[in-house]
Amino acid sequence: MPYTLLTPKRSVFGEGALEASEKDFASLGKKALIVTGNVVKKGEAFQKLTALLTKLGISYAVFSDIPAEPDDAMVDAGAAAYQAAGCDHLIGIGGGSPLDCAKAIAAKLVLPGNICDYAGKEITADLPPFALIPTTAGTGSEATKFTVITDHVGGAKLLLKGDALLPRVAVIDYTFTFSAPPSLTAATGMDALTHAVEAYTSRKATPLTDPYAVDATRRIFNSLPAAYRDGAAAKDRESMSIAAYEAGVSICNASVTLVHGMSRPIGARYHVPHGLSNAMLLVPCLRFASKGAPERFARLAREIGFADKTDSNTHASEALIAKLAELTETLEIPTLAQYGVPEAAFREAIPQMAAEALQSGSPGNTLREVTQADIVDLYQRLY
């Protein structure tokens, strides 16, 4: 079966990557809408970006009304701000929320009607040019053709997709992640790990995505604990930024599986950050999935050194799951109860959440048949 490999048009990595991208930013347009959050707006990365734009003679407006994960109302407000300021391109800078919001605003500017109407459909429109600059190492939004927004009326998390949602320029400077606190480092890092492992064990995995997923997985296991303990651990921060990008490329082309399908309803209802809900689900979901394809999980375990060729597929697969559980404990990932999700309300919502998870399509990429009853059981045992 034919397959492709989609990536941003241009990606620039390393310390000083922003300054090295002058020509790329100069080519985007004359006035930018910078989409960011209020915390990032006060930081060094934002100051470096605005200094670069000033140097290039590019004017800009700032849209920073993104207190949490973006919803359609924020997207509408951002599009209105873009038009009112007379902008001709966008720059998203920050964590996954500003980057996702920038993508959705770009789509909203050319698509009629409510942006929620395009959930699940392939977006092929000619979007305004945009650049993405992550300040966390996790979501990989700078490398994907996806963006997730929340329907502010119904509360559901909706996936927008399309090659048009890949940025013209992705700038990955690991020094921009130094200020991320340990809890954010852990949640975003586990998000990237989820992307890498799900992409490798997806029905849509290809020989081109496998190397990205393997290297990302190896890097995260090697570097995330150190980055979590020490925000200024430069080599580990750099490795995590590369891993997040690699994992983004992986899911852009191989998609995600059961974890993401079950994670979105939890995030939508209980406002659990996406990376954190992924981390809560990672071990039980992958343990379930591995029973259907132990040889695939075993191959990943061998690739990153958790097993060797003398181990059986079952033993190697279990070794990988055990290492995932160990990392989750090291990073002090909370349970649903510890996070404050009320048990009675959670259990009452399980049937509807299971239906939403299955309907998302992500569980269908799992290398094991997944039924709604399976998802109900996993949710029940998660609490």
N, C-alpha and C positions, 0 to 999 in steps of 0.2 A: 504494500500500500504506500503511495507517495506521502511524503511529509515535508514540512517546511520548518524553518527556524526564524522566528520573528524577534527582533531586538530594536531598541531605539535607533534612530538614524545615526546619532553620534553619541558616544559615551566617553566621558573624561574622568579619570581616576586619580586619586592621590592628593597629598598636601599641596595646596596651591592650584588645584584643578579649576577653581572658579576664575582665577586670574589668567590661567592658560586658555580660557574659553572666550576671550574677547571677540574674536571674529565670529564665533557662533552666536553670541548675544547681539552683536551688531547687525547680524543678518535677519534677526527676528522681526524687527520693526522699529517704529519711532517712539511709541508710548506703551509701556507695559502695565498690566494690572498684576501687582504682586499679591498672591494669595498665601496667607500665612496665619499663624496664631499669635495671640497677644504675648505669650511668653517668648516665642522665637523672635518676635519683632523687637524685643529689648536686647537680643543677644548679638554676639560677634558675627555670626554668619550673615545675619540680615544687614548689619552695618557694612560688611564687605561687599555684599551684593549691591546695595544702593550706591556705595562709593564707585563700584565698577560702572554702573549705569550712568552715573554723573560724569565719569571720565569719558564715556563713549558718547555723551550728549543725548542719551535716551531718557526721556521724562517718564514718570511713573505715578500711579495711584496705588493705594494700599487697601486691600480688603482683608480684615483680620477678624471678622465676626464668626469665628469657628471655635466655639468653646469646647466642642466634643466631636464625635464622629458626624460627618456632614449629613444634612437632610435636604429634601427638595426645596424647603423654604430658604435655606442658606444659599443654595445654588441659584435660585431666582434672584436673591438679593445681590449675589456676586455678579450675575449677568447684567443686572440693572446698573451696578456700579461701573462695570466695564463700559457700557454704552454711554452712561452719563459723563464719564471722564474722557471719552473719545479714544479709547485704547485700541491697539491693533494686534496685540499679542499678550500672552499670559506667562507668568513665572510662578510656579508653586515652590515654596520653600518651607520645610518643617518636617513633621512626622507624617504618618500615613494619611491623617485626616486632611491637612491642607493640600497634599498632593492629589488625593482622590477628589477633593472639592474642585481644584483647578481643572482637572480633566472633565468633570461633570459640567462646570461652567462653560468650558470650551464647547462641549456638545450642546448645551442649552442655547448657546448663542446662534446656532444654525438649525436647530430642530424645532418644529412647531409643537405647541401643546405642552403638557406637563412632562417633565423629564422622567417621571415614574412610568410613563406609558411605554418607555423604551426598554424596560427591564426584560432581559432574556432575548432581546432582538439584536441582530448584528448592526452596529452603527457604522455606516459607510460614508457619511457626509464629509465634506471638505471643511475641517475644523480650522479655526485660527491657530497660528503656530504657537507652541508653548514649550517651555523648558521646565524641568523638575530637578530640585536640589534637596535630597533627603538630609535631615539632621538626626535621624535615628537609623539604626542598623536592624531592619526587621521586615517591614511590609513589602519591600521590593517594588512598590508602586511605580517607581521611576523606570522599571523594566518590564511592565506588564501592559496588556491591552484591556485591563479590567479597571473598574472603579465601583465601589460599593457606597450607596447612599441609603438613607432611611426615609421611608414615607412618613412624614410628620403627622399625618392623620391616622393611618392604620398602624404605624409603628413597625412595619416589616422592613427588614434589610433587603435591598434590591441590588442585583448585580447588573451593571451595564458593561457591555463588551463590544469590541470591534478594533480592527487594526488601526483605525483613526485615533484611538486613545493612547497610542504609543507616542512619547514625546519626540520633538525634533532634537532636543539636546537633554542629556542626563549628566549631571555633574555630581560626582561622588567624592567628596573630600572628607576623609575619616575624622579629621580634627574637629569637624562640626558636631561630632557625636560625643565629644569629651564631657559636655555639660549634662548629658542624660543621667538622671539619678539611677541607683541600682535597680529599683523596682521597674522602671521603664526599660532599662537595659535588658532585664530578665524577660519581660513580657514581649518586647519586640524581637529579641533573640530567639525565643521559643516560637514566635510566629514564623521567622525565617526557617527554623528547623522543621516546622510542620510543612512548610512549602516544599522544602527539599525532599523530605521522606515521602510525602504524598505524591509528588511529581514522579519520583523514582518507582513508586509502587502503583502508579495509575495505569489503567488500560490504554491510555493515550501516550505513554512514555515512548520515546524513540531513541535510536542510537546517538542522536545529536543532543537530546536533553539529558541523557544519563550522565555524561561527564560533568555537566554543570551541577546536577543534583548530588552526585557523589562528592565532588570537591567542596560544595557548600556544607554538606553534612559533616565531613571531616573537619573543616575549619571551625564550625560552630562547636563541636564537641571539644576541640582543642583550645578555643579562645574565649568562649562565652563565660566560663567560670571566672577567668582572670579579669575580663572586662567588667563583670559584675562586681568583683571585689575592689577593683581599682579603675575608676573612670579615666585616668590618664595613662593607662597601659597602652602605649601607642601601637605597638605591633599587633596586639590583640584587637584593638579598636579597628585598625586597618583591615585585619583579616575578617572581622565581622562585617564590615561595610562591603567588602568583596563578596562575602558569602550571601549577604542579603540580596545583592544584585544578581548573583548566580541563581539563587533560589527563585527570584522574580522571573528571570528568563525561563527557568524550568517550568513554573506554573503557567506562564504566558503561553507555552507551547504544549505542555502535557496536562495542564489543568490540575485540579485538586480532587479530593475524594471525600470519604466519610466524615473526617474531622471537621472540615469546613461546612459541610452540609448541616451538621448538628450544632456548630458553633454560632452561626448567624442568629437563630431564634433565641438563644440565650442572651446574646449581646443586645438584641432588639428589645427584649422584655425587661431585662434586669440591669442594663447599662454596664455590663461587664466588658472592659476593653477587649477588642478582638484578639489580640495576641494572648491575653490572659485566658480567655475562654478556650482558645485553641490548646493552650498548655494544659488546662484542666482535663481536656478530652483526649489528649494525645495518646497516653498509654492505654487506656481501655479500648479506644477505637482501633488503634493499630494492633493491639493484641487480638482483637476480633478479626480484623482484616488478614492478619498473618496466617490464621488457620486455613484460609482459602488459597494462599500462595506462599507457603513456607520457603520454597526455593528462591523466590524473588527477594524476600526479606533476608534470607540467608546470604544471598549474593551481596546485598548492601552491607551486611555485617562483616563479610570477608573483605570487601573493598576498603573499609575504614579500620580494619585491624581488630575487630571484636571477636573474630572467629577465624579459623583456618580451614584448609581443604579437608582436613581429617575429621572435622566436626560434621555431624549429620545436619541436614537442612533444618530439622526441628530444633536441634540444640543451638545452631547458629542464629536462627530466627529469635529464639527466646533470649539469647544473649543480647541482641540488639534492643529488645523491649526492656530488658533489665537495665541496660545503660541509659535508656530514655527515662526510666523511672528514677534512676539515681540522679540524673541531671535535674529533673524536676524537683527532687528533694533538696539538692544543693542550692538551687535558686529560690527556695522557699516559696514555691508557687502555692497560693492558698486553695483550699477547697471551696465549693460553693457556700457551705455553711460559714467558713471563716471569712468569706467575702461579704457575707450578710444577706445572701439570697434566702428568703423565707421558705422553709421546707414545704409547708402545706400548699402555698401558692405555686411552687415549682412543680410539685407532683400533680396538682390539678391541671396545669398547663401542658403536661407531657404529651397527651394524645394530639393536641393541636401542633405542638412543636415538632413532633415526629412527622406529622403530615407535611409541614412546611419544609422540614429537612429533606424528605424524600422528593418533594416537588421541585426543590432547587436544582436537581439533576446531578449534583456533585457525588452523592453516594453511588450513583450508577457507574462511576469511573473506578470504583473499588474492585480489586481482583478477587472478589468474593460476592456472591449474590447477597444483596442487602434488602430486607423487607421492612415494612413499617413496624412490624412486631419486634424485629431485631433492634430497631432504633428506640422503641419504647423501653425495651429491656435495658439497653445501655444507659438511657437517661435515668431509669429507676435506680440502677446500681451506681450512678455517678454521685448521687447525693450521700 
